[in-house]
């Protein structure tokens, strides 16, 4: 029993041990199987990674190959395009060369045609000249040797005159264009920089009266007052029916001014008798003398001049009471001085010399009513007496063109004088003088050969001539204009300048019937 039980126990223990062994083995096998699965999964993952890496490597290699092929293709295309562009440029150059050659050929062809036409025209003209020469020879054959010689000389003279006239006209036109351009610039610059407040004045010769009863007091008993006044002043008192006014008549503007001041004071004072008249005239003379000195000194200071003799300064002051065509001569002289200085500055001449000559250029007008001769010559003689500079004397003597200016300053003074005198509004003249000047202009122009009609226009500042075309040709027009301008300068006196215009017109008229 006990053996059996022990055997059973042993059997049971063996069975338990065997079961435990199998369980351990099964767990071991399960563990190995799990490990195997994990290794398989790891191997599978590694394999997949390798496959992916191979795929990416293959893809990169494929892309690199594709890029390489693309670059090769692009380079090849670029080379082909460059080659095509070179071919196109060569074709364009060849086409341009062909076009130029074609144009040159066309021009040569046209030039040849023109030359042929000119040759034909020359041949026709030569034939005509030959015919004319033959006809002239036939005519001359009947002439004597002297007659033939005279005709040849006359023809040569006419030809030379035409050539000379043409050359003179061309030279004058070129000189005029250049002179007008330069003169326009310098004159406009000078005028722009020199402006005056007043350009003209009128001479006061009428004294107003408070009433007509004052006329009797001025005349005095048996005319003693008016006789004393006229004797001491050297003027004429015109007392007529003009209401409340007395007219003072005198050629000397200084005397007229003294008489005006004295008569005005007498009228204001009311006491009119010979003694009072003498006293008042002396007072007026002193006032006018002081006014003359002040005006002369102001002119010298205004123009910046020094070293002018006192007597010349006084004569300058006298120009304050002198007018020329209504233009105050002293203001005109100051303006000419400024203009001459500005022009001299523009052309590089002596500024002070030009201003001095401009200020003194009309000083002869201060005494031209007392001394015979032209005011330019009188002024030059006065300046010579006071030992003025020779250049100033020469400029004053020549500022009206006689004699011709010898220095550039003299020319500038002449130009400045013309500018100041010819500006619009600077001068005026009486109706009678204006009518005489216009009539004389037309008369002088009508005296020239070949002139059909003459017209003085623009207030006598231009004269226009209509000439007969069969008597005056184009070259003779210029000579006619010069001759007329020279004659106007010699025979007439006028402010500013006068333009001469010659008009020649040829018409051909026919009627269809």
Wavefront OBJ file of the C-alpha trace (Angstrom):
o trace
v 0.000 0.000 0.000
v 2.654 2.185 0.933
v 4.686 1.158 -2.087
v 1.832 1.694 -4.331
v 1.101 5.015 -2.811
v 4.684 5.931 -3.161
v 4.662 4.762 -6.744
v 1.572 6.746 -7.378
v 3.086 9.729 -5.764
v 6.205 9.214 -7.806
v 4.121 8.845 -10.919
v 2.130 11.923 -10.038
v 5.270 13.843 -9.257
v 6.776 12.665 -12.486
v 3.637 13.711 -14.341
v 3.714 17.068 -12.629
v 7.349 17.456 -13.401
v 6.762 16.421 -16.975
v 3.876 18.904 -17.224
v 6.042 21.596 -15.841
v 8.771 20.628 -18.292
v 6.382 20.800 -21.214
v 5.006 24.092 -19.983
v 8.485 25.534 -19.699
v 9.346 24.208 -23.121
v 6.129 25.625 -24.510
v 6.908 28.972 -22.951
v 10.438 28.721 -24.343
v 9.112 27.882 -27.772
v 6.613 30.722 -27.519
v 9.397 33.010 -26.485
v 11.536 31.856 -29.415
v 8.585 32.208 -31.779
v 7.967 35.755 -30.554
v 11.634 36.535 -30.929
v 11.586 35.049 -34.398
v 8.544 37.137 -35.325
v 10.208 40.268 -33.975
v 13.377 39.483 -35.898
v 11.312 38.801 -38.980
v 9.504 42.110 -38.549
v 12.811 43.882 -38.003
v 14.322 42.230 -41.046
v 11.199 43.095 -43.024
v 11.428 46.744 -41.905
v 15.142 46.857 -42.772
v 14.349 45.336 -46.126
v 11.614 47.910 -46.733
v 13.984 50.723 -45.707
v 16.643 49.429 -48.040
v 14.075 49.175 -50.797
v 12.958 52.785 -50.130
v 16.560 53.952 -50.080
v 17.213 52.140 -53.338
v 14.079 53.698 -54.817
v 15.144 57.219 -53.734
v 18.653 56.672 -55.030
v 17.317 55.401 -58.308
v 14.906 58.368 -58.495
v 17.710 60.866 -57.792
v 19.893 59.252 -60.399
v 17.001 59.389 -62.855
v 16.409 63.095 -62.067
v 20.120 63.879 -62.423
v 20.170 62.135 -65.741
v 17.028 64.009 -66.806
v 18.569 67.352 -65.767
v 21.780 66.548 -67.582
v 19.911 65.620 -70.712
v 17.780 68.779 -70.434
v 20.874 70.985 -70.020
v 22.524 69.353 -73.000
v 19.378 69.905 -75.058
v 19.137 73.563 -73.951
v 22.792 74.202 -74.746
v 22.323 72.664 -78.114
v 19.211 74.780 -78.726
v 21.035 77.907 -77.569
v 23.872 77.256 -79.952
v 21.404 76.700 -82.752
v 19.567 79.971 -81.908
v 22.865 81.893 -81.809
v 23.778 80.454 -85.157
v 20.352 81.435 -86.524
v 20.762 84.989 -85.161
v 24.183 85.300 -86.789
v 22.689 84.157 -90.040
v 19.816 86.669 -89.681
v 22.234 89.561 -88.984
v 24.332 88.657 -91.974
v 21.192 88.568 -94.106
v 20.067 91.947 -92.733
v 23.502 93.461 -93.419
v 23.459 92.086 -96.930
v 19.958 93.519 -97.463
v 21.053 96.952 -96.103
v 24.112 96.918 -98.328
v 21.952 96.068 -101.295
v 19.520 98.895 -100.383
v 22.368 101.414 -100.125
v 23.803 100.301 -103.393
v 20.360 100.578 -104.948
v 19.860 104.130 -103.530
v 23.327 105.159 -104.703
v 22.585 103.773 -108.128
v 19.284 105.717 -108.184
v 21.043 108.927 -107.137
v 23.729 108.469 -109.740
v 21.065 107.858 -112.304
v 19.177 111.050 -111.281
v 22.439 113.028 -111.218
v 23.260 111.761 -114.680
v 19.797 112.760 -115.856
v 20.216 116.239 -114.328
v 23.652 116.579 -115.858
v 22.259 115.534 -119.199
v 19.494 118.114 -118.837
v 22.049 120.774 -117.847
v 24.246 119.836 -120.765
v 21.262 120.092 -123.099
v 20.336 123.459 -121.554
v 23.933 124.661 -121.871
v 24.019 123.512 -125.482
v 20.792 125.397 -126.178
v 22.132 128.517 -124.432
v 25.412 128.194 -126.302
v 23.530 127.917 -129.550
v 21.476 130.984 -128.641
v 24.608 132.910 -127.672
v 26.229 131.832 -130.909
v 23.236 133.066 -132.860
v 23.272 136.343 -130.922
v 27.000 136.675 -131.455
v 26.576 136.071 -135.166
v 23.814 138.652 -135.306
v 25.933 141.091 -133.281
v 28.913 140.462 -135.537
v 26.752 141.128 -138.579
v 25.622 144.377 -136.993
v 29.090 145.391 -135.826
v 30.513 144.704 -139.279
v 28.772 147.845 -140.445
v 30.308 149.949 -137.610
v 33.579 151.846 -137.521
v 36.473 150.777 -135.310
v 35.787 153.571 -132.801
v 32.114 152.691 -132.625
v 32.872 148.999 -132.128
v 35.455 149.847 -129.456
v 32.982 152.112 -127.669
v 30.333 149.375 -127.720
v 32.744 146.786 -126.331
v 33.903 149.164 -123.597
v 30.308 150.055 -122.736
v 29.366 146.367 -122.526
v 32.421 145.666 -120.348
v 31.596 148.668 -118.140
v 27.987 147.548 -117.736
v 29.109 144.033 -116.889
v 31.636 145.307 -114.345
v 29.054 147.626 -112.829
v 26.617 144.743 -112.414
v 29.303 142.574 -110.873
v 30.400 145.356 -108.533
v 26.814 146.163 -107.577
v 26.131 142.503 -106.868
v 29.291 142.178 -104.791
v 28.515 145.377 -102.902
v 24.958 144.218 -102.260
v 26.116 140.838 -100.945
v 28.738 142.424 -98.701
v 26.283 145.047 -97.439
v 23.598 142.464 -96.730
v 26.021 140.310 -94.770
v 27.358 143.327 -92.886
v 23.831 144.575 -92.190
v 22.738 141.215 -90.837
v 25.732 140.989 -88.522
v 25.514 144.650 -87.536
v 21.781 144.452 -86.878
v 22.215 141.338 -84.773
v 24.993 142.821 -82.664
v 23.437 146.280 -82.524
v 20.050 144.863 -81.520
v 21.659 143.019 -78.633
v 23.760 145.936 -77.396
v 21.017 148.533 -77.855
v 18.384 146.465 -76.062
v 20.815 145.817 -73.218
v 21.575 149.526 -72.965
v 17.921 150.624 -73.126
v 16.950 147.986 -70.587
v 19.506 149.311 -68.128
v 18.783 153.014 -68.739
v 15.326 154.456 -68.162
v 14.243 158.057 -67.683
v 11.147 159.370 -65.999
v 10.467 162.056 -68.598
v 11.373 162.239 -72.266
v 10.052 165.587 -73.435
v 9.116 168.995 -72.105
v 7.393 172.051 -73.469
v 8.733 175.585 -73.149
v 6.506 177.781 -71.015
v 5.888 181.043 -72.861
v 2.464 182.037 -71.513
v 2.016 183.757 -68.135
v -1.501 183.576 -66.645
v -3.086 186.738 -65.240
v -5.557 187.012 -62.364
v -7.682 189.296 -64.524
v -7.669 191.377 -67.684
v -7.258 194.609 -65.683
v -3.690 193.451 -64.958
v -2.817 193.968 -68.646
v -3.197 197.733 -68.258
v -0.944 197.807 -65.198
v 1.696 195.778 -67.090
v 1.574 198.271 -69.983
v 1.694 201.255 -67.641
v 1.154 204.921 -68.343
v 2.035 205.582 -71.967
v 3.617 202.100 -72.096
v 6.524 202.898 -69.764
v 6.239 199.644 -67.785
v 6.221 197.340 -70.790
v 9.065 199.295 -72.433
v 11.185 199.035 -69.300
v 10.436 195.338 -68.975
v 11.261 194.539 -72.608
v 14.437 196.661 -72.570
v 15.858 195.034 -69.462
v 14.907 191.431 -70.293
v 15.430 191.486 -74.082
v 12.072 189.792 -74.765
v 8.828 190.841 -76.420
v 5.611 190.943 -74.390
v 2.592 190.173 -76.527
v -0.539 191.560 -74.887
v -3.529 190.923 -77.103
v -7.146 189.829 -76.783
v -6.187 186.487 -75.235
v -8.155 186.405 -71.981
v -6.130 186.442 -68.740
v -2.782 185.625 -70.396
v 0.371 187.358 -71.592
v 2.678 185.741 -74.167
v 6.458 186.082 -73.806
v 8.352 185.906 -77.117
v 12.155 185.489 -77.181
v 14.618 183.395 -79.101
v 16.933 183.038 -76.076
v 15.328 180.475 -73.707
v 17.278 181.819 -70.686
v 15.972 185.329 -71.266
v 12.483 183.951 -71.701
v 12.755 182.114 -68.369
v 14.050 185.246 -66.599
v 11.181 187.250 -68.061
v 8.654 184.599 -67.002
v 9.906 184.538 -63.404
v 10.094 188.310 -63.183
v 6.638 188.863 -64.667
v 5.150 186.205 -62.389
v 6.638 187.912 -59.321
v 5.413 191.334 -60.476
v 1.892 190.006 -61.000
v 1.863 188.369 -57.559
v 3.265 191.506 -55.865
v 0.977 193.897 -57.748
v 3.446 196.796 -57.619
v 4.459 197.370 -61.232
v 6.687 200.363 -62.032
v 10.143 200.744 -63.641
v 12.036 200.641 -60.347
v 10.239 197.560 -59.129
v 10.633 195.955 -62.555
v 14.428 196.455 -62.462
v 14.647 194.993 -58.952
v 12.493 191.991 -59.828
v 14.461 191.263 -63.007
v 17.758 191.278 -61.072
v 16.254 188.828 -58.583
v 14.984 186.593 -61.403
v 18.413 186.700 -63.087
v 20.066 185.540 -59.879
v 17.508 182.746 -59.472
v 17.971 181.550 -63.044
v 21.770 181.760 -62.762
v 21.704 179.679 -59.592
v 19.292 177.233 -61.218
v 21.655 176.929 -64.188
v 24.637 176.209 -61.941
v 22.669 173.679 -59.878
v 21.402 171.901 -63.007
v 24.921 171.701 -64.473
v 26.402 170.360 -61.233
v 23.614 167.786 -60.859
v 24.239 166.588 -64.418
v 27.981 166.240 -63.769
v 27.381 164.365 -60.505
v 24.688 162.145 -61.989
v 26.974 161.014 -64.819
v 29.989 160.572 -62.520
v 32.295 163.060 -64.277
v 35.122 165.064 -62.690
v 37.470 167.797 -63.788
v 34.977 169.630 -66.039
v 35.668 173.357 -66.270
v 33.197 175.602 -64.341
v 32.238 177.458 -67.523
v 31.362 174.134 -69.180
v 29.287 173.181 -66.138
v 27.406 176.477 -66.481
v 26.793 175.834 -70.188
v 25.453 172.402 -69.325
v 23.036 174.056 -66.918
v 21.910 176.427 -69.684
v 20.753 173.381 -71.660
v 18.024 172.965 -69.028
v 16.205 175.833 -70.787
v 16.947 174.541 -74.305
v 14.677 172.140 -76.173
v 15.068 170.289 -79.454
v 11.827 169.100 -81.069
v 10.268 169.377 -77.609
v 12.979 167.249 -75.933
v 14.863 168.879 -73.064
v 18.496 169.073 -74.198
v 20.023 168.653 -70.717
v 18.014 165.528 -69.970
v 18.819 164.301 -73.459
v 22.551 164.850 -72.793
v 22.389 162.955 -69.486
v 20.532 160.118 -71.156
v 23.058 159.988 -74.013
v 25.873 159.850 -71.445
v 24.312 156.862 -69.688
v 23.539 155.077 -72.959
v 27.039 155.661 -74.333
v 28.557 154.311 -71.115
v 26.395 151.201 -71.205
v 27.210 150.557 -74.862
v 30.913 151.067 -74.159
v 30.725 148.522 -71.339
v 29.147 145.990 -73.694
v 31.762 146.366 -76.449
v 34.808 146.858 -74.200
v 35.454 150.555 -74.952
v 36.451 153.374 -72.557
v 33.330 153.852 -70.413
v 34.271 157.158 -68.780
v 35.386 158.675 -72.090
v 32.127 157.652 -73.770
v 30.031 159.044 -70.882
v 31.973 162.328 -70.870
v 31.586 162.801 -74.624
v 27.900 161.879 -74.371
v 27.290 164.466 -71.649
v 29.073 167.240 -73.580
v 27.992 166.328 -77.124
v 25.268 169.023 -77.372
v 26.993 171.746 -75.358
v 27.168 173.876 -78.502
v 23.371 174.296 -78.335
v 23.868 176.531 -75.282
v 25.289 179.282 -77.544
v 24.299 178.251 -81.086
v 21.780 181.121 -81.173
v 24.664 183.536 -80.584
v 27.396 181.923 -82.738
v 27.056 180.961 -86.392
v 27.624 177.355 -87.399
v 26.478 173.842 -86.550
v 26.163 173.096 -82.859
v 28.543 170.099 -83.152
v 31.376 172.267 -84.481
v 30.573 175.055 -81.990
v 30.648 172.585 -79.109
v 33.967 171.103 -80.254
v 35.510 174.595 -80.448
v 34.245 175.444 -76.950
v 35.695 172.229 -75.534
v 39.018 172.924 -77.257
v 39.124 176.385 -75.642
v 38.707 174.775 -72.222
v 41.403 172.154 -72.950
v 39.108 169.159 -72.941
v 40.468 165.740 -73.982
v 41.105 165.437 -77.761
v 39.074 162.188 -77.912
v 36.063 163.976 -76.368
v 36.421 166.908 -78.772
v 36.606 164.539 -81.768
v 33.526 162.618 -80.594
v 31.525 165.850 -80.089
v 32.545 167.191 -83.506
v 31.605 163.934 -85.275
v 28.387 163.002 -83.465
v 26.313 163.998 -86.529
v 28.588 162.212 -89.014
v 30.618 165.217 -90.212
v 33.469 164.398 -90.099
v 33.389 160.625 -89.868
v 33.946 159.237 -86.339
v 37.564 158.214 -85.771
v 37.225 156.282 -82.496
v 34.834 153.650 -81.231
v 33.736 156.008 -78.436
v 32.716 158.581 -81.064
v 30.637 155.931 -82.838
v 29.001 154.945 -79.552
v 28.105 158.582 -78.783
v 26.507 158.886 -82.234
v 24.517 155.694 -81.638
v 23.424 156.812 -78.165
v 22.353 160.211 -79.547
v 20.225 158.486 -82.203
v 18.686 156.117 -79.639
v 17.726 158.946 -77.299
v 16.323 161.089 -80.109
v 14.418 158.410 -82.035
v 12.627 156.635 -79.211
v 8.817 156.969 -79.476
v 7.673 160.012 -77.560
v 11.145 161.484 -77.157
v 10.704 164.290 -79.648
v 7.909 166.116 -81.336
v 7.698 168.731 -84.041
v 5.178 171.273 -85.245
v 2.648 170.417 -87.917
v 4.192 172.900 -90.324
v 7.691 171.437 -89.916
v 6.328 167.932 -90.251
v 4.469 168.731 -93.481
v 7.535 170.436 -94.975
v 9.769 167.504 -94.097
v 7.381 164.946 -95.591
v 6.940 166.994 -98.757
v 10.697 167.481 -99.127
v 11.268 163.752 -98.664
v 8.933 162.919 -101.530
v 10.418 165.642 -103.736
v 13.988 164.391 -103.275
v 12.976 160.791 -103.955
v 10.991 161.744 -107.061
v 14.060 163.392 -108.630
v 15.867 160.072 -109.139
v 15.743 158.409 -112.544
v 13.346 155.482 -112.893
v 11.172 156.430 -109.879
v 7.471 156.212 -110.658
v 5.852 157.078 -107.288
v 7.059 158.082 -103.822
v 5.315 157.842 -100.460
v 6.493 159.235 -97.116
v 4.998 157.008 -94.393
v 5.269 156.451 -90.639
v 5.263 160.164 -89.821
v 8.131 160.803 -92.223
v 10.409 158.154 -90.741
v 10.229 156.030 -93.912
v 10.090 156.832 -97.605
v 8.968 154.194 -100.100
v 9.803 154.339 -103.795
v 8.026 152.420 -106.559
v 10.400 152.196 -109.533
v 9.820 151.299 -113.173
v 11.068 147.704 -113.626
v 12.208 148.304 -117.199
v 14.517 151.135 -116.071
v 15.764 149.902 -112.667
v 16.900 146.297 -112.245
v 17.401 144.374 -108.997
v 21.036 145.409 -108.629
v 20.349 149.073 -109.327
v 17.747 149.091 -106.521
v 20.440 148.833 -103.854
v 22.453 151.653 -105.428
v 19.317 153.818 -105.655
v 18.519 153.246 -101.959
v 22.074 154.183 -100.959
v 22.129 157.308 -103.120
v 18.771 158.502 -101.774
v 19.786 157.883 -98.148
v 23.030 159.809 -98.698
v 21.210 162.730 -100.290
v 18.633 162.882 -97.482
v 21.476 163.032 -94.954
v 23.137 165.867 -96.875
v 20.074 168.017 -97.602
v 17.693 167.504 -94.675
v 17.635 167.803 -90.896
v 15.499 165.297 -89.037
v 15.317 163.595 -85.622
v 16.254 159.919 -85.443
v 16.565 158.100 -88.747
v 14.660 157.712 -92.030
v 14.258 154.307 -93.659
v 14.478 154.091 -97.464
v 12.527 151.261 -99.131
v 12.691 150.654 -102.905
v 9.958 148.496 -104.442
v 10.268 146.933 -107.892
v 7.462 144.823 -109.375
v 7.169 143.170 -112.795
v 3.772 142.041 -114.108
v 2.771 140.157 -117.233
v -0.843 140.755 -118.309
v -2.698 139.088 -121.176
v -6.369 138.738 -122.038
v -8.168 135.643 -123.342
v -10.826 136.537 -125.874
l 1 2 3 4 5 6 7 8 9 10 11 12 13 14 15 16 17 18 19 20 21 22 23 24 25 26 27 28 29 30 31 32 33 34 35 36 37 38 39 40 41 42 43 44 45 46 47 48 49 50 51 52 53 54 55 56 57 58 59 60 61 62 63 64 65 66 67 68 69 70 71 72 73 74 75 76 77 78 79 80 81 82 83 84 85 86 87 88 89 90 91 92 93 94 95 96 97 98 99 100 101 102 103 104 105 106 107 108 109 110 111 112 113 114 115 116 117 118 119 120 121 122 123 124 125 126 127 128 129 130 131 132 133 134 135 136 137 138 139 140 141 142 143 144 145 146 147 148 149 150 151 152 153 154 155 156 157 158 159 160 161 162 163 164 165 166 167 168 169 170 171 172 173 174 175 176 177 178 179 180 181 182 183 184 185 186 187 188 189 190 191 192 193 194 195 196 197 198 199 200 201 202 203 204 205 206 207 208 209 210 211 212 213 214 215 216 217 218 219 220 221 222 223 224 225 226 227 228 229 230 231 232 233 234 235 236 237 238 239 240 241 242 243 244 245 246 247 248 249 250 251 252 253 254 255 256 257 258 259 260 261 262 263 264 265 266 267 268 269 270 271 272 273 274 275 276 277 278 279 280 281 282 283 284 285 286 287 288 289 290 291 292 293 294 295 296 297 298 299 300 301 302 303 304 305 306 307 308 309 310 311 312 313 314 315 316 317 318 319 320 321 322 323 324 325 326 327 328 329 330 331 332 333 334 335 336 337 338 339 340 341 342 343 344 345 346 347 348 349 350 351 352 353 354 355 356 357 358 359 360 361 362 363 364 365 366 367 368 369 370 371 372 373 374 375 376 377 378 379 380 381 382 383 384 385 386 387 388 389 390 391 392 393 394 395 396 397 398 399 400 401 402 403 404 405 406 407 408 409 410 411 412 413 414 415 416 417 418 419 420 421 422 423 424 425 426 427 428 429 430 431 432 433 434 435 436 437 438 439 440 441 442 443 444 445 446 447 448 449 450 451 452 453 454 455 456 457 458 459 460 461 462 463 464 465 466 467 468 469 470 471 472 473 474 475 476 477 478 479 480 481 482 483 484 485 486 487 488 489 490 491 492 493 494 495 496 497 498 499 500 501 502 503 504 505 506 507 508 509 510 511 512 513
